[in-house]
Amino acid sequence: MTDDAPAILIVDDDELTAELYQAHLSEAGFEHIIVCADSRDVMGIVLSTRISTVLLDLNMPYISGQELLDRMRAETPDIAIIVLTSEDRVDTAVDCMKKGALDYIAKPVEPGRLVNAVRLAATIRELRDEVTVLASEASELKHPEVFSEIVTASPVMLRIFSYIEAVAGSPKPVLVTGESGTGKELVAKAIHSVSGRTGEFVAVNVSGLDDVMFSDTLFGHIRGAYTGADTTRRGLVDRAADGTLFLDEIGDLPIGAQVKLLRLLQENEYYQLGSDVPERARVRVLAATNADLAVKQRDGSFRKDLYFRLMSHRVHLPPLRDRVADIPLLVERFLADAASSMGRRTPTVPKELYTFLATYDFPGNIRELQAVTYDALSRHVRGVLSIETFIAYVEHQRSLSGVPGGGNPESSAAFSFRGAFPTLKEVEDYFVAEALRRAQGNQSVAARLLGISQSTLSRRQHAEH
């Protein structure tokens, strides 16, 4: 942490208690901590120093904690205030929260509870800072060429690009999250390109690496470190010096390797296998995962301290089902790429293809759409591109998953009713209407969704009118 980083201010007239809080926070990785035992000095500190969080004792001589809480809310509203008091009373807690306290902790304070409260305050501040950064960014990108490989017209993705430009120059890690196939490595490369770092972009998938393999891959080894180590070998951290090290599938990293990565991030140093001499690291770390790290923290398979180190900046990529408007752009790009690689002409795409693809959830996201598009072109003979390859693929995936949306149970429509049990005609009417809605009125596509011929659907529609 740099000297100008926001500090945590501990306000308690019991100096021993304050020092104990300071020790707990230091052990948890918080570095810039100020202790104040005199309540009369508090406002001077918060008005002259960058403070992110205040741990405030309510019961103090001279100026009470309640009065300080009121003054800080009025004069320094961005500071998170965590109230600490021996008064474990509901009415006092409610009053403090109404006045703007972030949290209320009764003494004696349990160390884990204290650390979690301060971490929550830090997370909230980071999110607020991200919103501020995005709001202040101009609508036009400064480096649009960097994002040319990411095909999109989605406002959500464009906001992500603006955020990337804002944080790319930071030395802090970036955690890129999102489902498999959403383009996390492309985003990592864009971050590196915008950063201006002179070294290489070095990517490694850490899934499947045990503790020793991780150390050897990232940090290298000296001669004689183990049987067969006949020469000294530098690792990827050294190769990425002054550049970017991208760690994919970080959620699968073993606990032992997580400890070594944490040291790299905290101390900017590492040890080669077989050496007890630390090496300095000059690398910016980016990490990506499709796993839910919150779940992994709860089951003990991912360290909380590492998580908080990695998420200094965070980019979350939406799934393709939330970017349906990008499907035509992506198909056109993939067809052009595939045609170029096969030495063929790019075929015309029937407009109903895009309507049909919008009804499928693409659990494999952009990577899945690319694969099926390449396959469709390889089967194409002449004329307009046939949608039959796409239809056969989607219907096969739906039959495998047993889910109408194509592999994502949460996105499938649920049919519910109250009162009288619906008649068969009412059920049919419901699903015909739903199919037509998803197909944007296209009867050919709606018929495919219903598993009937277009003529059958057309006759049914005419009969109703």
C-alpha positions as CSV (number, residue, x, y, z in Angstrom):
1,M,0.0,0.0,0.0
2,T,1.3,3.4,-0.9
3,D,1.8,6.2,1.6
4,D,-1.1,8.2,0.1
5,A,-3.6,5.3,0.3
6,P,-6.7,5.9,2.5
7,A,-6.1,5.0,6.2
8,I,-8.2,3.3,8.8
9,L,-8.7,5.4,11.9
10,I,-9.2,3.7,15.3
11,V,-10.9,6.0,17.8
12,D,-10.9,4.6,21.4
13,D,-9.7,6.3,24.7
14,D,-8.5,2.9,25.9
15,E,-5.1,2.8,24.1
16,L,-4.5,-0.9,24.8
17,T,-7.8,-1.8,23.2
18,A,-7.0,0.4,20.2
19,E,-3.6,-1.3,19.8
20,L,-5.3,-4.7,19.9
21,Y,-7.6,-3.7,17.1
22,Q,-4.6,-2.4,15.2
23,A,-2.8,-5.7,15.6
24,H,-5.9,-7.7,14.4
25,L,-6.2,-5.5,11.3
26,S,-2.4,-5.7,10.5
27,E,-2.5,-9.5,10.7
28,A,-5.3,-9.4,8.2
29,G,-3.2,-7.4,5.7
30,F,-4.4,-3.8,6.4
31,E,-1.3,-1.6,6.5
32,H,-2.2,2.1,6.9
33,I,-3.8,2.4,10.3
34,I,-4.0,5.5,12.6
35,V,-4.9,5.3,16.3
36,C,-6.5,8.2,18.1
37,A,-7.2,8.2,21.9
38,D,-8.5,11.7,22.3
39,S,-11.9,12.4,20.8
40,R,-11.1,16.1,20.4
41,D,-8.5,15.3,17.8
42,V,-10.8,13.2,15.6
43,M,-12.3,15.8,13.3
44,G,-8.9,17.4,12.7
45,I,-7.6,14.0,11.5
46,V,-10.5,13.1,9.2
47,L,-10.5,16.6,7.6
48,S,-6.7,16.6,7.0
49,T,-6.0,13.0,6.2
50,R,-7.4,10.5,3.6
51,I,-9.5,8.2,5.8
52,S,-11.5,5.4,4.4
53,T,-12.9,3.8,7.5
54,V,-13.3,4.9,11.2
55,L,-13.7,2.4,14.1
56,L,-15.5,4.6,16.6
57,D,-16.0,3.9,20.3
58,L,-19.2,5.5,21.5
59,N,-18.3,6.0,25.1
60,M,-15.5,8.5,25.4
61,P,-14.7,11.6,27.5
62,Y,-14.8,15.1,26.0
63,I,-16.7,14.4,22.8
64,S,-19.0,11.5,22.7
65,G,-19.1,8.9,19.8
66,Q,-22.6,9.9,19.0
67,E,-21.6,13.5,18.5
68,L,-18.6,12.5,16.4
69,L,-20.8,10.3,14.3
70,D,-23.2,13.2,13.5
71,R,-20.3,15.5,12.6
72,M,-18.5,13.0,10.4
73,R,-21.8,12.2,8.6
74,A,-22.3,15.9,7.9
75,E,-18.7,16.9,7.0
76,T,-17.1,13.6,5.6
77,P,-20.0,11.5,4.3
78,D,-17.8,9.2,2.2
79,I,-16.0,7.8,5.3
80,A,-17.4,4.4,6.4
81,I,-18.0,4.4,10.2
82,I,-18.1,1.2,12.3
83,V,-19.4,1.8,15.8
84,L,-17.8,-0.2,18.7
85,T,-19.4,0.0,22.1
86,S,-20.0,-2.0,25.3
87,E,-23.7,-1.0,25.1
88,D,-25.2,-4.0,23.4
89,R,-28.7,-2.4,23.1
90,V,-31.0,-2.6,20.1
91,D,-32.2,1.0,20.4
92,T,-28.6,2.3,20.4
93,A,-27.7,0.1,17.4
94,V,-30.7,1.3,15.5
95,D,-30.0,4.9,16.3
96,C,-26.4,4.6,15.1
97,M,-27.5,2.9,11.8
98,K,-30.1,5.6,11.2
99,K,-27.4,8.2,11.6
100,G,-25.3,6.5,8.9
101,A,-23.0,4.0,10.6
102,L,-22.1,1.1,8.3
103,D,-21.9,-1.4,11.2
104,Y,-22.4,-1.7,14.9
105,I,-20.3,-4.2,17.0
106,A,-20.7,-4.8,20.7
107,K,-17.6,-5.2,22.9
108,P,-15.7,-7.4,23.5
109,V,-15.0,-7.4,19.8
110,E,-14.3,-10.8,18.2
111,P,-11.3,-10.4,15.8
112,G,-13.0,-12.1,12.8
113,R,-16.1,-9.9,13.1
114,L,-13.9,-6.8,13.2
115,V,-11.8,-7.8,10.2
116,N,-14.9,-8.7,8.1
117,A,-16.6,-5.4,8.9
118,V,-13.5,-3.5,7.8
119,R,-13.2,-5.6,4.6
120,L,-16.9,-4.9,3.8
121,A,-16.2,-1.2,4.2
122,A,-13.2,-1.5,1.8
123,T,-15.3,-3.4,-0.7
124,I,-18.1,-0.8,-0.6
125,R,-15.6,2.0,-1.1
126,E,-14.1,0.2,-4.1
127,L,-17.5,-0.3,-5.7
128,R,-18.3,3.4,-5.1
129,D,-15.0,4.4,-6.6
130,E,-15.7,2.2,-9.7
131,V,-19.1,3.9,-10.2
132,T,-17.4,7.3,-9.9
133,V,-14.7,6.4,-12.4
134,L,-17.3,5.1,-14.9
135,A,-19.5,8.2,-14.4
136,S,-16.6,10.5,-15.1
137,E,-15.4,8.7,-18.2
138,A,-16.1,10.2,-21.6
139,S,-18.6,8.3,-23.7
140,E,-15.9,7.7,-26.4
141,L,-13.1,5.3,-25.8
142,K,-9.5,6.6,-25.9
143,H,-8.1,3.4,-27.4
144,P,-10.9,1.8,-29.4
145,E,-8.4,-0.2,-31.5
146,V,-7.4,-2.2,-28.4
147,F,-10.9,-3.7,-28.2
148,S,-11.3,-4.5,-31.9
149,E,-11.1,-8.3,-31.2
150,I,-14.1,-8.1,-28.9
151,V,-17.1,-7.9,-31.1
152,T,-19.9,-6.1,-29.4
153,A,-22.4,-3.2,-29.5
154,S,-23.6,-3.9,-26.0
155,P,-23.8,-0.9,-23.7
156,V,-22.7,-3.1,-20.8
157,M,-19.6,-4.2,-22.7
158,L,-18.8,-0.6,-23.7
159,R,-19.0,0.5,-20.1
160,I,-16.6,-2.4,-19.2
161,F,-14.2,-1.0,-21.9
162,S,-14.3,2.4,-20.3
163,Y,-13.6,0.9,-16.9
164,I,-10.7,-1.1,-18.4
165,E,-9.2,2.1,-19.7
166,A,-9.6,3.7,-16.3
167,V,-7.8,1.0,-14.3
168,A,-5.4,-0.4,-16.9
169,G,-2.5,1.7,-15.7
170,S,-2.9,0.6,-12.0
171,P,-0.3,-1.8,-10.7
172,K,-2.9,-3.6,-8.7
173,P,-4.3,-7.0,-9.8
174,V,-7.5,-7.4,-11.8
175,L,-9.9,-10.2,-11.3
176,V,-11.9,-11.1,-14.5
177,T,-15.0,-13.2,-13.8
178,G,-17.6,-14.7,-16.1
179,E,-18.9,-18.0,-17.4
180,S,-16.7,-20.2,-19.6
181,G,-16.5,-18.8,-23.2
182,T,-17.3,-15.2,-22.4
183,G,-13.9,-13.9,-23.6
184,K,-12.0,-13.4,-20.3
185,E,-8.5,-13.8,-21.9
186,L,-9.4,-11.3,-24.7
187,V,-10.3,-8.8,-21.9
188,A,-7.0,-9.6,-20.1
189,K,-5.0,-8.9,-23.3
190,A,-6.9,-5.6,-23.7
191,I,-6.0,-4.6,-20.2
192,H,-2.4,-5.3,-20.9
193,S,-2.4,-3.4,-24.2
194,V,-4.0,-0.3,-22.6
195,S,-1.6,-0.4,-19.6
196,G,1.4,0.6,-21.6
197,R,3.6,-1.9,-19.9
198,T,6.7,-2.7,-21.9
199,G,7.0,-6.4,-21.0
200,E,5.2,-9.4,-22.4
201,F,1.7,-10.7,-21.9
202,V,2.3,-14.2,-20.5
203,A,-0.8,-16.4,-20.0
204,V,-0.9,-19.7,-18.0
205,N,-3.8,-21.9,-17.1
206,V,-3.2,-22.9,-13.5
207,S,-6.0,-25.5,-13.3
208,G,-4.4,-28.9,-12.6
209,L,-1.1,-27.5,-11.4
210,D,-0.1,-28.8,-8.0
211,D,2.0,-26.9,-5.5
212,V,5.4,-27.9,-7.0
213,M,4.3,-27.5,-10.6
214,F,2.9,-24.1,-9.9
215,S,6.1,-23.0,-8.2
216,D,8.3,-24.4,-11.0
217,T,6.1,-22.9,-13.7
218,L,5.8,-19.4,-12.2
219,F,9.1,-19.1,-10.3
220,G,11.5,-21.5,-12.0
221,H,14.2,-23.5,-10.2
222,I,17.9,-23.6,-9.6
223,R,20.2,-26.4,-10.7
224,G,19.9,-29.4,-8.4
225,A,16.5,-28.3,-6.9
226,Y,15.2,-31.8,-7.6
227,T,16.2,-34.9,-9.5
228,G,16.5,-34.0,-13.2
229,A,17.0,-30.3,-12.6
230,D,20.3,-30.2,-14.4
231,T,20.2,-26.5,-15.2
232,T,18.7,-23.3,-13.7
233,R,15.4,-22.3,-15.3
234,R,13.7,-19.0,-15.0
235,G,9.9,-19.0,-14.5
236,L,7.0,-17.1,-16.1
237,V,7.2,-14.3,-13.5
238,D,10.7,-13.5,-14.8
239,R,9.5,-13.8,-18.4
240,A,6.7,-11.4,-17.8
241,A,9.0,-8.8,-16.1
242,D,7.6,-5.3,-16.7
243,G,4.6,-6.9,-18.4
244,T,1.5,-8.9,-17.4
245,L,1.1,-12.4,-16.0
246,F,-2.4,-13.8,-16.7
247,L,-3.5,-16.6,-14.4
248,D,-6.5,-18.4,-15.9
249,E,-8.8,-20.7,-13.9
250,I,-7.5,-19.2,-10.6
251,G,-10.4,-20.8,-8.7
252,D,-8.8,-24.2,-9.2
253,L,-5.5,-23.3,-7.7
254,P,-4.5,-25.6,-4.7
255,I,-4.3,-24.0,-1.3
256,G,-0.5,-24.4,-1.0
257,A,0.0,-22.6,-4.3
258,Q,-2.4,-19.9,-3.2
259,V,-0.1,-19.1,-0.2
260,K,2.8,-18.6,-2.6
261,L,0.8,-16.4,-5.0
262,L,-0.4,-14.3,-2.0
263,R,3.3,-13.7,-1.1
264,L,4.0,-12.6,-4.6
265,L,1.1,-10.1,-4.5
266,Q,1.8,-8.8,-1.0
267,E,5.6,-8.6,-1.1
268,N,6.4,-8.5,-4.8
269,E,8.9,-11.2,-4.3
270,Y,9.2,-15.0,-4.8
271,Y,11.6,-17.9,-4.3
272,Q,12.8,-20.2,-7.1
273,L,12.6,-23.9,-6.2
274,G,15.7,-24.9,-4.3
275,S,16.7,-21.4,-3.4
276,D,16.4,-19.5,-0.2
277,V,17.2,-16.1,-1.8
278,P,14.2,-14.0,-2.6
279,E,13.8,-12.6,-6.1
280,R,12.1,-9.3,-6.8
281,A,9.0,-9.4,-9.1
282,R,8.2,-6.7,-11.6
283,V,5.0,-8.0,-12.9
284,R,1.3,-7.0,-12.9
285,V,-1.0,-10.0,-12.2
286,L,-4.4,-10.5,-13.9
287,A,-6.5,-13.5,-12.9
288,A,-9.7,-15.1,-14.3
289,T,-12.2,-17.6,-13.2
290,N,-15.6,-19.0,-14.1
291,A,-16.0,-20.3,-10.5
292,D,-18.0,-18.7,-7.7
293,L,-15.1,-17.7,-5.4
294,A,-17.6,-16.7,-2.6
295,V,-18.7,-20.4,-2.5
296,K,-15.1,-21.6,-2.6
297,Q,-14.2,-19.3,0.3
298,R,-17.0,-20.7,2.4
299,D,-16.0,-24.3,1.8
300,G,-12.3,-23.5,2.5
301,S,-10.9,-24.2,-0.9
302,F,-10.0,-20.5,-1.7
303,R,-8.3,-18.2,0.7
304,K,-10.1,-15.0,1.7
305,D,-7.0,-12.9,1.9
306,L,-6.0,-13.9,-1.6
307,Y,-9.4,-13.1,-2.9
308,F,-9.3,-9.6,-1.5
309,R,-5.8,-9.1,-3.0
310,L,-6.9,-10.2,-6.4
311,M,-10.0,-8.1,-6.6
312,S,-8.4,-4.7,-6.3
313,H,-10.1,-4.2,-9.6
314,R,-12.8,-6.5,-11.0
315,V,-14.3,-7.0,-14.4
316,H,-17.4,-9.3,-14.7
317,L,-18.3,-10.3,-18.3
318,P,-22.0,-11.0,-19.0
319,P,-23.1,-14.3,-20.7
320,L,-24.1,-14.3,-24.3
321,R,-27.8,-14.8,-23.4
322,D,-27.6,-11.3,-21.9
323,R,-26.0,-9.9,-25.1
324,V,-28.5,-11.3,-27.7
325,A,-28.1,-8.2,-29.9
326,D,-24.5,-9.1,-30.4
327,I,-25.3,-12.5,-32.0
328,P,-25.6,-11.1,-35.6
329,L,-22.3,-9.2,-35.2
330,L,-20.5,-12.3,-33.9
331,V,-21.9,-14.7,-36.5
332,E,-20.8,-12.3,-39.3
333,R,-17.3,-12.1,-37.8
334,F,-17.0,-15.9,-37.3
335,L,-18.3,-16.6,-40.9
336,A,-15.8,-14.1,-42.3
337,D,-13.0,-15.7,-40.3
338,A,-14.0,-19.2,-41.2
339,A,-14.4,-18.4,-44.9
340,S,-11.0,-16.7,-45.0
341,S,-9.3,-19.7,-43.3
342,M,-11.0,-22.2,-45.7
343,G,-10.4,-20.1,-48.8
344,R,-14.2,-19.7,-49.5
345,R,-16.7,-16.9,-50.0
346,T,-18.7,-15.6,-47.1
347,P,-22.3,-16.7,-47.7
348,T,-25.5,-14.7,-47.2
349,V,-27.1,-15.2,-43.8
350,P,-30.9,-15.6,-43.7
351,K,-32.4,-13.2,-41.2
352,E,-34.5,-15.9,-39.5
353,L,-31.2,-17.5,-38.3
354,Y,-30.6,-14.6,-35.9
355,T,-34.2,-14.9,-34.6
356,F,-33.7,-18.6,-34.0
357,L,-30.4,-18.3,-32.3
358,A,-31.9,-15.7,-29.9
359,T,-34.1,-18.4,-28.5
360,Y,-31.1,-20.5,-27.4
361,D,-29.2,-19.8,-24.2
362,F,-25.7,-20.8,-25.3
363,P,-24.3,-22.3,-22.1
364,G,-20.9,-22.3,-23.8
365,N,-21.3,-18.6,-24.7
366,I,-19.3,-17.0,-27.5
367,R,-17.0,-20.0,-27.8
368,E,-20.0,-22.2,-28.5
369,L,-21.5,-19.8,-31.1
370,Q,-18.1,-19.7,-32.8
371,A,-17.8,-23.5,-33.0
372,V,-21.3,-24.0,-34.4
373,T,-20.8,-21.2,-36.9
374,Y,-17.5,-22.7,-38.2
375,D,-19.2,-26.1,-38.5
376,A,-22.2,-24.6,-40.4
377,L,-19.8,-23.0,-42.9
378,S,-17.8,-26.3,-43.3
379,R,-21.1,-28.0,-44.3
380,H,-22.2,-25.1,-46.6
381,V,-22.3,-25.8,-50.3
382,R,-23.6,-22.8,-52.2
383,G,-26.2,-20.0,-52.0
384,V,-27.8,-18.7,-48.8
385,L,-26.4,-20.2,-45.6
386,S,-28.7,-23.0,-44.4
387,I,-30.0,-22.7,-40.9
388,E,-30.5,-26.5,-40.7
389,T,-27.1,-27.1,-39.2
390,F,-27.8,-24.6,-36.4
391,I,-31.3,-26.0,-35.8
392,A,-30.0,-29.6,-35.6
393,Y,-27.3,-28.6,-33.2
394,V,-29.6,-26.6,-30.9
395,E,-32.2,-29.4,-30.9
396,H,-29.5,-31.9,-30.0
397,Q,-28.3,-29.8,-27.1
398,R,-31.8,-29.3,-25.8
399,S,-32.4,-33.0,-25.9
400,L,-29.2,-33.6,-24.0
401,S,-30.0,-31.1,-21.3
402,G,-33.7,-31.7,-21.0
403,V,-34.1,-27.9,-20.7
404,P,-36.2,-25.9,-23.2
405,G,-33.7,-23.0,-23.1
406,G,-30.8,-25.3,-24.0
407,G,-28.8,-26.0,-20.9
408,N,-29.6,-23.3,-18.5
409,P,-32.4,-24.4,-16.1
410,E,-32.8,-20.9,-14.5
411,S,-33.7,-19.3,-17.9
412,S,-36.4,-21.8,-18.9
413,A,-40.0,-20.5,-18.7
414,A,-42.0,-21.9,-15.8
415,F,-45.7,-22.7,-16.2
416,S,-47.7,-22.0,-13.1
417,F,-51.4,-21.7,-12.4
418,R,-53.8,-20.9,-9.6
419,G,-57.4,-21.9,-9.1
420,A,-58.9,-24.3,-11.6
421,F,-56.6,-26.8,-13.3
422,P,-55.9,-25.5,-16.9
423,T,-57.4,-27.3,-19.9
424,L,-55.2,-28.8,-22.6
425,K,-56.2,-26.0,-25.0
426,E,-55.2,-23.4,-22.4
427,V,-51.8,-25.1,-22.0
428,E,-51.4,-25.3,-25.8
429,D,-52.4,-21.6,-26.2
430,Y,-49.8,-20.6,-23.6
431,F,-46.9,-22.4,-25.2
432,V,-47.8,-21.3,-28.7
433,A,-47.9,-17.7,-27.6
434,E,-44.6,-18.1,-25.7
435,A,-43.0,-19.7,-28.8
436,L,-44.2,-16.9,-31.0
437,R,-43.0,-14.3,-28.5
438,R,-39.5,-15.8,-28.4
439,A,-39.4,-16.1,-32.2
440,Q,-40.4,-12.5,-32.5
441,G,-43.5,-13.5,-34.6
442,N,-41.5,-15.7,-37.0
443,Q,-43.7,-18.8,-37.5
444,S,-41.0,-20.9,-39.0
445,V,-38.8,-20.5,-35.9
446,A,-41.8,-20.8,-33.5
447,A,-42.8,-24.1,-35.1
448,R,-39.2,-25.4,-34.6
449,L,-39.5,-24.5,-30.9
450,L,-42.8,-26.3,-30.6
451,G,-41.7,-29.4,-32.5
452,I,-44.4,-29.1,-35.2
453,S,-44.4,-28.2,-38.8
454,Q,-44.8,-24.6,-39.9
455,S,-48.0,-25.5,-41.8
456,T,-49.5,-27.1,-38.7
457,L,-48.8,-23.9,-36.7
458,S,-50.1,-21.7,-39.6
459,R,-53.4,-23.8,-39.8
460,R,-53.8,-23.4,-36.0
461,Q,-53.4,-19.7,-36.2
462,H,-55.9,-19.4,-39.1
463,A,-58.4,-21.6,-37.2
464,E,-58.3,-19.2,-34.2
465,H,-59.0,-16.2,-36.4
